[in-house]
Amino acid sequence: MRGKASGIGKDSTDSYISFGRRVRCYVDREAYGDGEKESLRTAVAAAETLSVTGGSAGFRGDVLILKDCKAKVVAADEKK
């Protein structure tokens, strides 16, 4: 999935990136150190485009849940 995230937060012990009110991507904790998490927070605050991959864990109410996500900021030359 690729787009501008609407927020980033923490749910219990897991961090997540949300895309609108209907998609929540839980970030793979082991794949990110504090520096990577801070760069994701900065990217979300600056409304930069993110590329996120993960597996569907189903729906929680009307929200699509993706687990074990990996996220990266899309470089300007990758945007189309």
MODELLER restraints for C-alpha pairs under 7 A, 6 or more apart:
rsr = mdl.restraints
at = mdl.atoms
rsr.add(forms.Gaussian(group=physical.xy_distance, feature=features.Distance(at['CA:1:A'], at['CA:51:A']), mean=5.78, stdev=0.5))
rsr.add(forms.Gaussian(group=physical.xy_distance, feature=features.Distance(at['CA:1:A'], at['CA:52:A']), mean=5.21, stdev=0.5))
rsr.add(forms.Gaussian(group=physical.xy_distance, feature=features.Distance(at['CA:1:A'], at['CA:53:A']), mean=6.25, stdev=0.5))
rsr.add(forms.Gaussian(group=physical.xy_distance, feature=features.Distance(at['CA:2:A'], at['CA:49:A']), mean=6.83, stdev=0.5))
rsr.add(forms.Gaussian(group=physical.xy_distance, feature=features.Distance(at['CA:2:A'], at['CA:50:A']), mean=5.60, stdev=0.5))
rsr.add(forms.Gaussian(group=physical.xy_distance, feature=features.Distance(at['CA:2:A'], at['CA:51:A']), mean=4.38, stdev=0.5))
rsr.add(forms.Gaussian(group=physical.xy_distance, feature=features.Distance(at['CA:2:A'], at['CA:52:A']), mean=6.19, stdev=0.5))
rsr.add(forms.Gaussian(group=physical.xy_distance, feature=features.Distance(at['CA:3:A'], at['CA:49:A']), mean=5.04, stdev=0.5))
rsr.add(forms.Gaussian(group=physical.xy_distance, feature=features.Distance(at['CA:3:A'], at['CA:50:A']), mean=5.49, stdev=0.5))
rsr.add(forms.Gaussian(group=physical.xy_distance, feature=features.Distance(at['CA:3:A'], at['CA:51:A']), mean=6.73, stdev=0.5))
rsr.add(forms.Gaussian(group=physical.xy_distance, feature=features.Distance(at['CA:4:A'], at['CA:47:A']), mean=5.79, stdev=0.5))
rsr.add(forms.Gaussian(group=physical.xy_distance, feature=features.Distance(at['CA:4:A'], at['CA:48:A']), mean=5.96, stdev=0.5))
rsr.add(forms.Gaussian(group=physical.xy_distance, feature=features.Distance(at['CA:4:A'], at['CA:49:A']), mean=4.68, stdev=0.5))
rsr.add(forms.Gaussian(group=physical.xy_distance, feature=features.Distance(at['CA:4:A'], at['CA:50:A']), mean=6.05, stdev=0.5))
rsr.add(forms.Gaussian(group=physical.xy_distance, feature=features.Distance(at['CA:5:A'], at['CA:17:A']), mean=6.66, stdev=0.5))
rsr.add(forms.Gaussian(group=physical.xy_distance, feature=features.Distance(at['CA:5:A'], at['CA:18:A']), mean=5.79, stdev=0.5))
rsr.add(forms.Gaussian(group=physical.xy_distance, feature=features.Distance(at['CA:5:A'], at['CA:19:A']), mean=4.69, stdev=0.5))
rsr.add(forms.Gaussian(group=physical.xy_distance, feature=features.Distance(at['CA:5:A'], at['CA:44:A']), mean=5.82, stdev=0.5))
rsr.add(forms.Gaussian(group=physical.xy_distance, feature=features.Distance(at['CA:5:A'], at['CA:47:A']), mean=6.89, stdev=0.5))
rsr.add(forms.Gaussian(group=physical.xy_distance, feature=features.Distance(at['CA:6:A'], at['CA:18:A']), mean=5.68, stdev=0.5))
rsr.add(forms.Gaussian(group=physical.xy_distance, feature=features.Distance(at['CA:6:A'], at['CA:19:A']), mean=5.12, stdev=0.5))
rsr.add(forms.Gaussian(group=physical.xy_distance, feature=features.Distance(at['CA:6:A'], at['CA:20:A']), mean=5.51, stdev=0.5))
rsr.add(forms.Gaussian(group=physical.xy_distance, feature=features.Distance(at['CA:7:A'], at['CA:17:A']), mean=5.86, stdev=0.5))
rsr.add(forms.Gaussian(group=physical.xy_distance, feature=features.Distance(at['CA:7:A'], at['CA:18:A']), mean=5.20, stdev=0.5))
rsr.add(forms.Gaussian(group=physical.xy_distance, feature=features.Distance(at['CA:7:A'], at['CA:44:A']), mean=6.41, stdev=0.5))
rsr.add(forms.Gaussian(group=physical.xy_distance, feature=features.Distance(at['CA:8:A'], at['CA:16:A']), mean=5.71, stdev=0.5))
rsr.add(forms.Gaussian(group=physical.xy_distance, feature=features.Distance(at['CA:8:A'], at['CA:17:A']), mean=4.42, stdev=0.5))
rsr.add(forms.Gaussian(group=physical.xy_distance, feature=features.Distance(at['CA:8:A'], at['CA:18:A']), mean=6.08, stdev=0.5))
rsr.add(forms.Gaussian(group=physical.xy_distance, feature=features.Distance(at['CA:8:A'], at['CA:41:A']), mean=6.66, stdev=0.5))
rsr.add(forms.Gaussian(group=physical.xy_distance, feature=features.Distance(at['CA:9:A'], at['CA:15:A']), mean=5.67, stdev=0.5))
rsr.add(forms.Gaussian(group=physical.xy_distance, feature=features.Distance(at['CA:9:A'], at['CA:16:A']), mean=5.47, stdev=0.5))
rsr.add(forms.Gaussian(group=physical.xy_distance, feature=features.Distance(at['CA:9:A'], at['CA:17:A']), mean=6.58, stdev=0.5))
rsr.add(forms.Gaussian(group=physical.xy_distance, feature=features.Distance(at['CA:10:A'], at['CA:16:A']), mean=6.00, stdev=0.5))
rsr.add(forms.Gaussian(group=physical.xy_distance, feature=features.Distance(at['CA:14:A'], at['CA:26:A']), mean=6.63, stdev=0.5))
rsr.add(forms.Gaussian(group=physical.xy_distance, feature=features.Distance(at['CA:15:A'], at['CA:26:A']), mean=5.82, stdev=0.5))
rsr.add(forms.Gaussian(group=physical.xy_distance, feature=features.Distance(at['CA:15:A'], at['CA:27:A']), mean=5.65, stdev=0.5))
rsr.add(forms.Gaussian(group=physical.xy_distance, feature=features.Distance(at['CA:16:A'], at['CA:24:A']), mean=6.41, stdev=0.5))
rsr.add(forms.Gaussian(group=physical.xy_distance, feature=features.Distance(at['CA:16:A'], at['CA:25:A']), mean=5.27, stdev=0.5))
rsr.add(forms.Gaussian(group=physical.xy_distance, feature=features.Distance(at['CA:16:A'], at['CA:26:A']), mean=4.18, stdev=0.5))
rsr.add(forms.Gaussian(group=physical.xy_distance, feature=features.Distance(at['CA:16:A'], at['CA:27:A']), mean=5.47, stdev=0.5))
rsr.add(forms.Gaussian(group=physical.xy_distance, feature=features.Distance(at['CA:17:A'], at['CA:24:A']), mean=5.85, stdev=0.5))
rsr.add(forms.Gaussian(group=physical.xy_distance, feature=features.Distance(at['CA:17:A'], at['CA:25:A']), mean=5.15, stdev=0.5))
rsr.add(forms.Gaussian(group=physical.xy_distance, feature=features.Distance(at['CA:17:A'], at['CA:26:A']), mean=6.50, stdev=0.5))
rsr.add(forms.Gaussian(group=physical.xy_distance, feature=features.Distance(at['CA:18:A'], at['CA:24:A']), mean=4.40, stdev=0.5))
rsr.add(forms.Gaussian(group=physical.xy_distance, feature=features.Distance(at['CA:18:A'], at['CA:25:A']), mean=6.13, stdev=0.5))
rsr.add(forms.Gaussian(group=physical.xy_distance, feature=features.Distance(at['CA:22:A'], at['CA:62:A']), mean=6.47, stdev=0.5))
rsr.add(forms.Gaussian(group=physical.xy_distance, feature=features.Distance(at['CA:22:A'], at['CA:63:A']), mean=4.37, stdev=0.5))
rsr.add(forms.Gaussian(group=physical.xy_distance, feature=features.Distance(at['CA:22:A'], at['CA:64:A']), mean=5.97, stdev=0.5))
rsr.add(forms.Gaussian(group=physical.xy_distance, feature=features.Distance(at['CA:23:A'], at['CA:63:A']), mean=5.49, stdev=0.5))
rsr.add(forms.Gaussian(group=physical.xy_distance, feature=features.Distance(at['CA:23:A'], at['CA:64:A']), mean=4.80, stdev=0.5))
rsr.add(forms.Gaussian(group=physical.xy_distance, feature=features.Distance(at['CA:23:A'], at['CA:65:A']), mean=6.23, stdev=0.5))
rsr.add(forms.Gaussian(group=physical.xy_distance, feature=features.Distance(at['CA:24:A'], at['CA:63:A']), mean=6.93, stdev=0.5))
rsr.add(forms.Gaussian(group=physical.xy_distance, feature=features.Distance(at['CA:24:A'], at['CA:64:A']), mean=6.26, stdev=0.5))
rsr.add(forms.Gaussian(group=physical.xy_distance, feature=features.Distance(at['CA:24:A'], at['CA:65:A']), mean=5.19, stdev=0.5))
rsr.add(forms.Gaussian(group=physical.xy_distance, feature=features.Distance(at['CA:24:A'], at['CA:66:A']), mean=6.28, stdev=0.5))
rsr.add(forms.Gaussian(group=physical.xy_distance, feature=features.Distance(at['CA:25:A'], at['CA:65:A']), mean=6.05, stdev=0.5))
rsr.add(forms.Gaussian(group=physical.xy_distance, feature=features.Distance(at['CA:25:A'], at['CA:66:A']), mean=4.63, stdev=0.5))
rsr.add(forms.Gaussian(group=physical.xy_distance, feature=features.Distance(at['CA:25:A'], at['CA:67:A']), mean=6.12, stdev=0.5))
rsr.add(forms.Gaussian(group=physical.xy_distance, feature=features.Distance(at['CA:25:A'], at['CA:69:A']), mean=6.13, stdev=0.5))
rsr.add(forms.Gaussian(group=physical.xy_distance, feature=features.Distance(at['CA:26:A'], at['CA:66:A']), mean=6.02, stdev=0.5))
rsr.add(forms.Gaussian(group=physical.xy_distance, feature=features.Distance(at['CA:26:A'], at['CA:67:A']), mean=4.98, stdev=0.5))
rsr.add(forms.Gaussian(group=physical.xy_distance, feature=features.Distance(at['CA:26:A'], at['CA:68:A']), mean=6.07, stdev=0.5))
rsr.add(forms.Gaussian(group=physical.xy_distance, feature=features.Distance(at['CA:26:A'], at['CA:69:A']), mean=5.76, stdev=0.5))
rsr.add(forms.Gaussian(group=physical.xy_distance, feature=features.Distance(at['CA:27:A'], at['CA:67:A']), mean=6.86, stdev=0.5))
rsr.add(forms.Gaussian(group=physical.xy_distance, feature=features.Distance(at['CA:27:A'], at['CA:68:A']), mean=5.54, stdev=0.5))
rsr.add(forms.Gaussian(group=physical.xy_distance, feature=features.Distance(at['CA:27:A'], at['CA:69:A']), mean=4.59, stdev=0.5))
rsr.add(forms.Gaussian(group=physical.xy_distance, feature=features.Distance(at['CA:27:A'], at['CA:70:A']), mean=6.05, stdev=0.5))
rsr.add(forms.Gaussian(group=physical.xy_distance, feature=features.Distance(at['CA:28:A'], at['CA:68:A']), mean=4.40, stdev=0.5))
rsr.add(forms.Gaussian(group=physical.xy_distance, feature=features.Distance(at['CA:28:A'], at['CA:69:A']), mean=5.37, stdev=0.5))
rsr.add(forms.Gaussian(group=physical.xy_distance, feature=features.Distance(at['CA:28:A'], at['CA:70:A']), mean=6.29, stdev=0.5))
rsr.add(forms.Gaussian(group=physical.xy_distance, feature=features.Distance(at['CA:43:A'], at['CA:73:A']), mean=6.90, stdev=0.5))
rsr.add(forms.Gaussian(group=physical.xy_distance, feature=features.Distance(at['CA:48:A'], at['CA:73:A']), mean=7.00, stdev=0.5))
rsr.add(forms.Gaussian(group=physical.xy_distance, feature=features.Distance(at['CA:49:A'], at['CA:73:A']), mean=6.10, stdev=0.5))
rsr.add(forms.Gaussian(group=physical.xy_distance, feature=features.Distance(at['CA:49:A'], at['CA:74:A']), mean=5.58, stdev=0.5))
rsr.add(forms.Gaussian(group=physical.xy_distance, feature=features.Distance(at['CA:50:A'], at['CA:71:A']), mean=6.61, stdev=0.5))
rsr.add(forms.Gaussian(group=physical.xy_distance, feature=features.Distance(at['CA:50:A'], at['CA:72:A']), mean=5.65, stdev=0.5))
rsr.add(forms.Gaussian(group=physical.xy_distance, feature=features.Distance(at['CA:50:A'], at['CA:73:A']), mean=4.56, stdev=0.5))
rsr.add(forms.Gaussian(group=physical.xy_distance, feature=features.Distance(at['CA:50:A'], at['CA:74:A']), mean=5.40, stdev=0.5))
rsr.add(forms.Gaussian(group=physical.xy_distance, feature=features.Distance(at['CA:51:A'], at['CA:71:A']), mean=5.62, stdev=0.5))
rsr.add(forms.Gaussian(group=physical.xy_distance, feature=features.Distance(at['CA:51:A'], at['CA:72:A']), mean=5.41, stdev=0.5))
rsr.add(forms.Gaussian(group=physical.xy_distance, feature=features.Distance(at['CA:51:A'], at['CA:73:A']), mean=6.27, stdev=0.5))
rsr.add(forms.Gaussian(group=physical.xy_distance, feature=features.Distance(at['CA:51:A'], at['CA:74:A']), mean=6.16, stdev=0.5))
rsr.add(forms.Gaussian(group=physical.xy_distance, feature=features.Distance(at['CA:52:A'], at['CA:69:A']), mean=6.41, stdev=0.5))
rsr.add(forms.Gaussian(group=physical.xy_distance, feature=features.Distance(at['CA:52:A'], at['CA:70:A']), mean=5.64, stdev=0.5))
rsr.add(forms.Gaussian(group=physical.xy_distance, feature=features.Distance(at['CA:52:A'], at['CA:71:A']), mean=4.37, stdev=0.5))
rsr.add(forms.Gaussian(group=physical.xy_distance, feature=features.Distance(at['CA:52:A'], at['CA:72:A']), mean=6.64, stdev=0.5))
rsr.add(forms.Gaussian(group=physical.xy_distance, feature=features.Distance(at['CA:53:A'], at['CA:69:A']), mean=5.31, stdev=0.5))
rsr.add(forms.Gaussian(group=physical.xy_distance, feature=features.Distance(at['CA:53:A'], at['CA:70:A']), mean=5.43, stdev=0.5))
rsr.add(forms.Gaussian(group=physical.xy_distance, feature=features.Distance(at['CA:53:A'], at['CA:71:A']), mean=6.61, stdev=0.5))
rsr.add(forms.Gaussian(group=physical.xy_distance, feature=features.Distance(at['CA:54:A'], at['CA:66:A']), mean=5.64, stdev=0.5))
rsr.add(forms.Gaussian(group=physical.xy_distance, feature=features.Distance(at['CA:54:A'], at['CA:67:A']), mean=5.69, stdev=0.5))
rsr.add(forms.Gaussian(group=physical.xy_distance, feature=features.Distance(at['CA:54:A'], at['CA:68:A']), mean=5.53, stdev=0.5))
rsr.add(forms.Gaussian(group=physical.xy_distance, feature=features.Distance(at['CA:54:A'], at['CA:69:A']), mean=4.10, stdev=0.5))
rsr.add(forms.Gaussian(group=physical.xy_distance, feature=features.Distance(at['CA:54:A'], at['CA:70:A']), mean=6.48, stdev=0.5))
rsr.add(forms.Gaussian(group=physical.xy_distance, feature=features.Distance(at['CA:55:A'], at['CA:66:A']), mean=5.30, stdev=0.5))
rsr.add(forms.Gaussian(group=physical.xy_distance, feature=features.Distance(at['CA:55:A'], at['CA:67:A']), mean=5.43, stdev=0.5))
rsr.add(forms.Gaussian(group=physical.xy_distance, feature=features.Distance(at['CA:55:A'], at['CA:68:A']), mean=6.67, stdev=0.5))
rsr.add(forms.Gaussian(group=physical.xy_distance, feature=features.Distance(at['CA:56:A'], at['CA:65:A']), mean=6.04, stdev=0.5))
rsr.add(forms.Gaussian(group=physical.xy_distance, feature=features.Distance(at['CA:56:A'], at['CA:66:A']), mean=4.48, stdev=0.5))
rsr.add(forms.Gaussian(group=physical.xy_distance, feature=features.Distance(at['CA:56:A'], at['CA:67:A']), mean=6.27, stdev=0.5))
rsr.add(forms.Gaussian(group=physical.xy_distance, feature=features.Distance(at['CA:57:A'], at['CA:65:A']), mean=5.43, stdev=0.5))
rsr.add(forms.Gaussian(group=physical.xy_distance, feature=features.Distance(at['CA:57:A'], at['CA:66:A']), mean=5.49, stdev=0.5))
rsr.add(forms.Gaussian(group=physical.xy_distance, feature=features.Distance(at['CA:57:A'], at['CA:67:A']), mean=6.07, stdev=0.5))
rsr.add(forms.Gaussian(group=physical.xy_distance, feature=features.Distance(at['CA:58:A'], at['CA:64:A']), mean=6.07, stdev=0.5))
rsr.add(forms.Gaussian(group=physical.xy_distance, feature=features.Distance(at['CA:58:A'], at['CA:65:A']), mean=5.67, stdev=0.5))
rsr.add(forms.Gaussian(group=physical.xy_distance, feature=features.Distance(at['CA:59:A'], at['CA:65:A']), mean=5.66, stdev=0.5))
